[in-house]
Amino acid sequence: MAVATSRNTKGQWEFAEIMDEKDLNKSKRNKIKLSLLWLAKKQKMLQVLEDAYPISITTDTLFRKCTVKQGDTITAVVMLKDMEKKGLVREVEKGVWIRMQNREEVTEH
């Protein structure tokens, strides 16, 4: 697994401490695995929106490109809304999303 930010972006990374398998029960292992998978899915959604910028993307297209399963759409929408609260993305109209640039990322084209 690789973790990086762009040259103009500051990043804060948090990693789950993976303990020896004998120290984790199956439930805890599955919970950690699921958390890491959703963290990766969130980063994938941000990357897809970043790659499309300044063009907006529909929720359906975003979920298809990020391989969000039909049963996971509610969780994915909650993640999008959370990213919107943090100022990372914006819903420009119902079901249409765009990546937001922070002040440090804004450059003239």
C-alpha positions as a Markdown table, in Angstrom:
| # | Residue | x | y | z |
|---|---|---|---|---|
| 1 | Met | 0.0 | 0.0 | 0.0 |
| 2 | Ala | 1.3 | 3.4 | -0.9 |
| 3 | Val | 0.2 | 6.7 | 0.7 |
| 4 | Ala | 1.0 | 10.1 | -0.8 |
| 5 | Thr | -0.2 | 13.7 | -1.3 |
| 6 | Ser | 0.4 | 16.0 | -4.1 |
| 7 | Arg | 3.2 | 18.5 | -3.8 |
| 8 | Asn | 0.9 | 21.3 | -3.0 |
| 9 | Thr | -1.3 | 19.4 | -0.5 |
| 10 | Lys | -0.7 | 18.7 | 3.1 |
| 11 | Gly | -1.8 | 15.4 | 4.4 |
| 12 | Gln | -2.5 | 13.8 | 7.7 |
| 13 | Trp | -2.5 | 10.0 | 7.7 |
| 14 | Glu | -3.9 | 7.6 | 10.3 |
| 15 | Phe | -3.1 | 4.0 | 10.2 |
| 16 | Ala | -4.8 | 1.2 | 12.1 |
| 17 | Glu | -2.3 | -0.8 | 14.1 |
| 18 | Ile | -2.5 | -4.3 | 12.9 |
| 19 | Met | -1.7 | -6.6 | 15.7 |
| 20 | Asp | -0.6 | -10.2 | 15.6 |
| 21 | Glu | -3.4 | -12.4 | 14.3 |
| 22 | Lys | -3.5 | -14.4 | 17.5 |
| 23 | Asp | -4.2 | -11.1 | 19.4 |
| 24 | Leu | -7.2 | -10.3 | 17.2 |
| 25 | Asn | -10.5 | -12.3 | 17.1 |
| 26 | Lys | -12.2 | -12.8 | 13.8 |
| 27 | Ser | -14.7 | -10.0 | 14.4 |
| 28 | Lys | -12.0 | -7.4 | 15.2 |
| 29 | Arg | -10.0 | -8.4 | 12.1 |
| 30 | Asn | -13.1 | -8.1 | 9.9 |
| 31 | Lys | -13.9 | -4.7 | 11.4 |
| 32 | Ile | -10.4 | -3.4 | 10.7 |
| 33 | Lys | -10.5 | -4.8 | 7.2 |
| 34 | Leu | -13.8 | -3.2 | 6.5 |
| 35 | Ser | -12.6 | 0.2 | 7.9 |
| 36 | Leu | -9.5 | 0.1 | 5.7 |
| 37 | Leu | -11.6 | -0.9 | 2.6 |
| 38 | Trp | -13.9 | 2.1 | 3.2 |
| 39 | Leu | -11.0 | 4.4 | 3.7 |
| 40 | Ala | -9.6 | 3.3 | 0.4 |
| 41 | Lys | -13.0 | 3.7 | -1.3 |
| 42 | Lys | -13.2 | 7.3 | 0.1 |
| 43 | Gln | -9.8 | 8.1 | -1.3 |
| 44 | Lys | -10.8 | 6.5 | -4.7 |
| 45 | Met | -13.9 | 8.8 | -4.8 |
| 46 | Leu | -11.8 | 11.8 | -4.1 |
| 47 | Gln | -9.3 | 10.8 | -6.8 |
| 48 | Val | -12.1 | 10.2 | -9.4 |
| 49 | Leu | -13.5 | 13.7 | -8.6 |
| 50 | Glu | -10.0 | 15.2 | -8.7 |
| 51 | Asp | -9.3 | 13.6 | -12.1 |
| 52 | Ala | -12.6 | 15.0 | -13.5 |
| 53 | Tyr | -12.1 | 18.5 | -12.1 |
| 54 | Pro | -13.4 | 21.0 | -13.2 |
| 55 | Ile | -16.2 | 18.8 | -14.6 |
| 56 | Ser | -18.8 | 17.5 | -12.2 |
| 57 | Ile | -19.8 | 13.8 | -12.0 |
| 58 | Thr | -23.1 | 12.2 | -11.2 |
| 59 | Thr | -23.4 | 10.0 | -8.2 |
| 60 | Asp | -24.1 | 7.0 | -10.4 |
| 61 | Thr | -21.0 | 7.6 | -12.5 |
| 62 | Leu | -18.9 | 8.1 | -9.4 |
| 63 | Phe | -20.1 | 4.9 | -7.8 |
| 64 | Arg | -19.6 | 2.9 | -11.0 |
| 65 | Lys | -16.0 | 4.2 | -11.4 |
| 66 | Cys | -15.3 | 3.4 | -7.7 |
| 67 | Thr | -17.1 | 0.0 | -7.9 |
| 68 | Val | -19.5 | 0.8 | -5.1 |
| 69 | Lys | -21.9 | -2.1 | -4.8 |
| 70 | Gln | -25.7 | -1.5 | -4.8 |
| 71 | Gly | -26.0 | -2.5 | -1.2 |
| 72 | Asp | -23.3 | 0.0 | -0.1 |
| 73 | Thr | -24.8 | 3.1 | -1.7 |
| 74 | Ile | -26.2 | 4.5 | 1.5 |
| 75 | Thr | -22.8 | 4.2 | 3.2 |
| 76 | Ala | -21.1 | 5.8 | 0.2 |
| 77 | Val | -23.6 | 8.7 | 0.2 |
| 78 | Val | -23.0 | 9.3 | 3.9 |
| 79 | Met | -19.2 | 9.4 | 3.1 |
| 80 | Leu | -19.8 | 12.0 | 0.3 |
| 81 | Lys | -21.9 | 14.1 | 2.7 |
| 82 | Asp | -19.1 | 13.9 | 5.3 |
| 83 | Met | -16.6 | 15.0 | 2.7 |
| 84 | Glu | -18.9 | 17.9 | 1.7 |
| 85 | Lys | -19.0 | 19.0 | 5.4 |
| 86 | Lys | -15.2 | 19.0 | 5.4 |
| 87 | Gly | -15.1 | 21.1 | 2.2 |
| 88 | Leu | -13.5 | 18.4 | 0.1 |
| 89 | Val | -16.4 | 18.0 | -2.4 |
| 90 | Arg | -19.6 | 19.8 | -3.2 |
| 91 | Glu | -22.9 | 18.7 | -4.5 |
| 92 | Val | -23.5 | 21.3 | -7.2 |
| 93 | Glu | -27.0 | 20.0 | -7.9 |
| 94 | Lys | -28.9 | 16.9 | -6.7 |
| 95 | Gly | -26.8 | 13.9 | -7.4 |
| 96 | Val | -24.0 | 15.8 | -9.1 |
| 97 | Trp | -20.6 | 16.2 | -7.4 |
| 98 | Ile | -17.4 | 18.2 | -7.9 |
| 99 | Arg | -14.1 | 18.2 | -6.1 |
| 100 | Met | -13.4 | 21.4 | -4.2 |
| 101 | Gln | -10.0 | 23.0 | -4.2 |
| 102 | Asn | -8.7 | 24.5 | -1.1 |
| 103 | Arg | -6.9 | 27.9 | -1.1 |
| 104 | Glu | -3.5 | 26.2 | -1.3 |
| 105 | Glu | -4.5 | 24.2 | -4.4 |
| 106 | Val | -6.0 | 27.1 | -6.4 |
| 107 | Thr | -3.8 | 28.1 | -9.3 |
| 108 | Glu | -4.5 | 30.1 | -12.4 |
| 109 | His | -4.8 | 28.1 | -15.6 |
